[in-house]
């Protein structure tokens, strides 16, 4: 295993899949290149290894991490051009091409991981999955939860309400949806590549970043931070996607087996992330960081009003917000 690529396939992976109870497939396994920005140390890297082993009878997954094959935001285009078969993509990236998807990127939409999964298992979720397949040529296998996003700051400033975030240079990924999320927290959003965040915090180019706690540990951001503000503003998830062309090229039996394996791997990853989040609060305190809980209701009200008053909500499917809230 290397930092640049993990290649799973051949007899070893086939042997692992033999006990998984999936049907055997006589035809040659299809090569599927997978790209993600998360690191090899991420729980989701193990998720993908589990998936690769489970489907090795008919699909050979080549796993690329850390944005080494395709950079963040470029995976969908790579799939559309036939240069990539699978990716772990942010819903914000889908929203740049499908405006209706911006509802799934808004702050304080999903209550927790269970609510997120309930949505994608619902009729409303199926409609959004179909929209992505029809318009972008990607088939969504499921949401890959990676924790609830919290604000991490290198500055010693008490944060109670969104007004306290005024002037704070908060790193957010590039793209309108991400930048608006930063504004909805009351901050001054600053676009910066994920790989540059540690140095940005270290040098003071940014005052803070927002990520789930497992990401903060994986990337060692806590080494250059003073506090974590538990805003819980966004249930963090990406979407595990596969080229719709590749998906349709599978037999019905293969699609059933692949989806079952993906669902199982995603569920395992979700549980691992939830457990890790609980552990990390204590870990960060031990590292000397202050853990503060602000007035979350003030943040929620501020953010939701900004979204409803913005051009983003004009593109939201009619009635979708009510359907999500009712789940």
C-alpha positions in Angstrom: 0.0 0.0 0.0 1.3 3.4 -0.9 0.2 7.0 -0.3 -0.5 7.5 -3.9 -2.5 4.4 -4.8 -3.9 1.3 -3.3 -4.6 -1.3 -5.9 -7.0 -4.1 -4.9 -7.8 -7.0 -7.1 -6.5 -10.3 -8.4 -6.5 -13.5 -6.5 -6.1 -12.0 -3.0 -9.2 -9.8 -3.2 -11.1 -12.5 -5.0 -10.3 -14.8 -2.0 -11.6 -12.2 0.4 -14.8 -11.9 -1.5 -15.4 -15.6 -1.6 -16.7 -15.7 1.9 -18.9 -12.6 1.4 -21.8 -14.6 0.1 -22.1 -12.6 -3.1 -22.9 -14.5 -6.4 -20.0 -15.6 -8.6 -19.7 -14.0 -12.0 -18.0 -15.7 -14.9 -17.0 -12.7 -17.0 -13.8 -10.8 -16.6 -13.8 -8.2 -13.8 -14.2 -4.6 -14.9 -11.5 -2.2 -13.8 -13.0 0.7 -11.8 -10.8 3.7 -11.0 -11.9 5.4 -7.8 -10.8 8.9 -6.7 -11.2 10.7 -3.4 -9.7 13.7 -1.6 -9.7 12.0 1.7 -6.4 10.4 2.9 -5.3 6.8 3.2 -5.7 7.1 6.9 -9.4 8.1 6.7 -12.0 5.6 7.8 -13.6 5.8 4.4 -10.4 4.4 2.9 -11.1 1.3 4.9 -14.7 1.5 3.7 -13.5 1.4 0.1 -11.2 -1.5 0.8 -14.2 -3.4 2.2 -16.2 -2.6 -0.9 -13.4 -3.6 -3.2 -13.0 -7.0 -1.5 -16.7 -7.7 -1.6 -17.2 -7.0 -5.4 -13.9 -8.4 -6.6 -15.6 -11.3 -8.5 -16.8 -8.9 -11.1 -15.2 -5.5 -10.5 -11.5 -4.6 -9.8 -11.3 -1.4 -7.9 -8.2 0.8 -8.1 -8.3 3.2 -5.2 -6.6 6.6 -5.3 -6.7 8.9 -2.2 -5.6 12.4 -1.3 -6.7 13.9 -4.6 -3.7 12.3 -6.3 -5.6 11.2 -9.4 -8.2 14.0 -9.6 -8.4 17.1 -7.5 -11.5 18.0 -5.5 -14.4 19.3 -7.7 -13.0 17.7 -10.8 -14.2 14.1 -10.2 -17.6 14.5 -11.8 -16.1 15.9 -15.0 -13.6 13.1 -15.1 -16.5 10.6 -14.9 -18.4 12.4 -17.6 -15.4 12.2 -19.9 -14.8 8.5 -19.2 -11.5 9.1 -17.4 -12.8 7.9 -14.1 -15.4 5.3 -13.1 -16.1 6.0 -9.4 -15.6 8.9 -7.0 -16.5 10.2 -3.5 -17.9 13.7 -4.4 -19.3 16.5 -2.3 -23.0 17.4 -2.9 -21.7 21.0 -3.2 -19.9 19.9 -6.4 -23.1 18.4 -7.8 -24.9 21.7 -6.9 -22.6 23.6 -9.2 -24.2 21.7 -12.1 -27.6 21.0 -10.7 -29.0 24.0 -8.9 -31.7 22.0 -7.2 -29.0 20.1 -5.3 -28.2 23.2 -3.3 -30.9 22.3 -0.8 -28.8 19.3 0.2 -25.9 21.6 1.0 -27.7 24.0 3.2 -26.8 24.5 6.9 -28.9 22.8 9.6 -30.8 20.7 7.1 -30.1 17.2 8.4 -30.4 16.6 12.1 -27.9 13.7 12.3 -26.5 10.7 10.4 -29.8 8.8 10.8 -31.8 11.6 9.3 -29.4 11.8 6.4 -29.7 8.1 5.7 -33.5 8.2 6.1 -33.6 10.9 3.4 -31.6 8.9 0.9 -33.7 5.9 1.5 -37.0 7.8 1.0 -38.9 8.7 -2.1 -37.7 12.2 -1.9 -34.1 11.0 -1.9 -34.7 8.7 -4.8 -35.9 11.7 -6.8 -32.7 13.5 -6.2 -30.6 10.4 -7.0 -32.5 10.1 -10.3 -31.9 13.8 -11.1 -28.1 13.4 -10.7 -28.2 10.3 -12.9 -30.3 12.0 -15.6 -28.4 15.3 -15.7 -24.8 14.3 -14.8 -24.5 10.6 -15.8 -23.6 9.5 -12.2 -25.3 6.9 -10.1 -25.3 7.7 -6.4 -24.7 4.6 -4.3 -25.2 6.3 -0.9 -24.1 9.1 1.4 -20.7 8.7 3.1 -21.1 10.4 6.5 -17.8 11.7 7.9 -19.0 13.7 10.9 -20.8 16.8 11.8 -18.9 20.0 10.9 -17.6 22.2 13.7 -15.7 25.5 13.5 -12.0 25.3 14.6 -10.2 28.6 15.3 -6.6 29.6 15.8 -7.7 32.8 17.6 -8.7 33.2 21.2 -12.1 34.8 20.7 -15.3 33.8 22.4 -17.9 32.7 19.9 -21.5 32.7 21.1 -23.6 33.9 18.1 -23.0 34.4 14.4 -22.3 38.1 15.1 -19.2 37.0 16.9 -17.9 35.4 13.7 -17.8 38.8 12.0 -14.4 39.4 10.4 -13.2 35.8 11.1 -11.4 34.5 8.0 -12.9 31.0 7.8 -11.5 28.6 5.3 -14.1 27.1 3.1 -13.7 25.0 -0.1 -14.1 26.8 -3.4 -17.5 27.1 -5.0 -20.6 29.2 -4.4 -22.4 26.7 -2.2 -19.4 26.4 0.2 -18.7 30.1 0.3 -22.3 30.9 1.1 -22.2 28.4 3.9 -19.3 30.4 5.4 -21.4 33.6 5.2 -24.4 31.8 6.7 -22.2 31.2 9.8 -21.5 35.0 10.0 -17.9 34.6 8.9 -15.7 35.9 6.1 -15.3 32.8 3.9 -11.9 32.3 2.4 -11.4 29.7 -0.4 -8.4 27.5 0.1 -7.5 23.9 -1.0 -7.8 21.3 1.7 -4.1 20.4 1.6 -3.2 24.0 2.3 -5.3 24.4 5.5 -2.7 23.4 8.0 -0.2 25.9 6.6 -2.9 28.5 6.4 -3.7 28.2 10.1 -0.1 28.1 11.0 0.8 31.3 9.2 -2.4 33.2 10.0 -3.6 33.3 6.4 -6.9 32.1 7.8 -8.4 32.3 11.3 -10.2 29.0 11.2 -11.6 26.1 9.3 -14.8 24.0 9.5 -14.6 20.2 9.4 -15.8 17.2 11.4 -13.6 16.2 14.3 -12.2 13.1 12.6 -10.9 15.2 9.7 -9.3 17.6 12.2 -7.4 14.8 13.7 -6.5 13.1 10.4 -5.0 16.3 9.0 -3.5 17.4 12.4 -5.3 20.8 12.3 -5.6 20.7 16.1 -1.8 21.3 16.3 -2.4 24.9 14.9 -5.7 25.6 16.6 -6.7 27.1 19.9 -10.4 26.1 20.1 -13.3 24.2 18.6 -16.7 25.9 18.5 -19.4 23.2 18.4 -21.7 24.9 16.0 -22.8 21.5 14.5 -23.9 23.5 11.4 -23.7 20.8 8.8 -24.0 17.0 8.9 -20.9 16.3 6.8 -21.3 13.8 4.0 -20.1 13.1 0.5 -21.7 10.9 -2.1 -20.2 7.6 -3.3 -20.9 7.6 -7.0 -20.3 5.4 -10.0 -20.5 6.3 -13.7 -24.1 5.7 -14.8 -22.7 4.1 -18.0 -20.7 1.6 -16.0 -23.6 1.0 -13.7 -26.0 0.2 -16.6 -23.3 -2.0 -18.1 -23.6 -4.3 -15.1 -26.1 -7.1 -15.1 -29.1 -6.8 -12.8 -27.5 -9.4 -10.5 -24.2 -7.4 -10.4 -26.0 -4.1 -9.6 -27.8 -5.8 -6.7 -24.6 -7.3 -5.4 -22.7 -4.0 -5.8 -25.3 -1.9 -4.1 -25.6 -4.3 -1.2 -21.8 -4.3 -0.7 -21.7 -0.5 -0.9 -24.6 -0.1 1.6 -22.9 -2.5 4.0 -19.5 -0.7 3.7 -21.1 2.8 4.1 -23.0 1.7 7.2 -19.8 0.3 8.8 -18.0 3.6 8.0 -20.8 5.7 9.5 -20.7 3.8 12.8 -17.0 4.1 13.0 -17.2 7.9 12.4 -19.9 8.3 15.1 -17.8 6.4 17.6 -14.7 8.4 16.7 -16.5 11.7 17.2 -17.4 10.8 20.7 -13.8 9.9 21.5 -12.2 13.0 19.9 -13.8 15.6 22.2 -11.7 14.2 25.1 -8.6 13.9 22.8 -8.7 17.5 21.8 -9.1 18.7 25.3 -6.0 16.7 26.3 -4.2 18.5 23.5 -5.0 21.8 25.1 -7.8 23.0 22.9 -10.9 24.7 24.4 -14.2 23.1 23.4 -17.0 25.6 23.5 -20.7 25.2 22.6 -22.2 28.5 21.3 -25.9 29.4 21.1 -26.7 26.8 18.4 -30.3 28.0 18.0 -29.0 31.5 17.2 -26.7 30.0 14.5 -29.5 27.9 13.1 -32.0 30.8 12.9 -29.4 33.0 11.3 -28.3 30.5 8.7 -31.8 29.3 7.7 -33.0 32.8 7.2 -30.0 33.6 5.0 -30.7 30.5 2.9 -34.4 31.2 2.5 -33.7 34.8 1.6 -31.1 33.9 -1.0 -31.2 32.9 -4.6 -30.2 29.4 -3.6 -33.7 28.5 -2.3 -35.3 29.7 -5.5 -33.9 26.5 -7.1 -35.0 24.1 -4.4 -37.6 21.6 -5.5 -41.0 22.6 -4.4 -42.0 21.1 -1.1 -38.6 19.3 -0.7 -37.7 21.1 2.5 -41.0 20.1 4.2 -40.5 16.5 3.0 -37.0 16.4 4.5 -38.1 18.0 7.8 -41.0 15.5 8.1 -38.7 12.5 7.9 
